[in-house]
Amino acid sequence: MSNRWNKVLYLGVTSNLIKRVWEHKNKVIDGFTKKYNLNKLVYYEIYDDIETAINREKQIKSWPRKKK
């Protein structure tokens, strides 16, 4: 997720992408995305198991900001 100007980036894992995007757009849950007004889905990947998804999330989070 990102903001209107693509200046802030949020990475996360979910089992229900449509629901999670709706929660971010409607600011249902307090936290990072609400604080920084992140409401635009810019990229997603689909995995068959949660462990692979979490490992991929950690891999992307370790990248320098410019690469992300």
Secondary structure as UniProt FT lines:
FT   TURN            4..5
FT   HELIX           17..25
FT   TURN            26..27
FT   HELIX           32..35
FT   TURN            36..37
FT   HELIX           50..62
FT   TURN            65..67
//
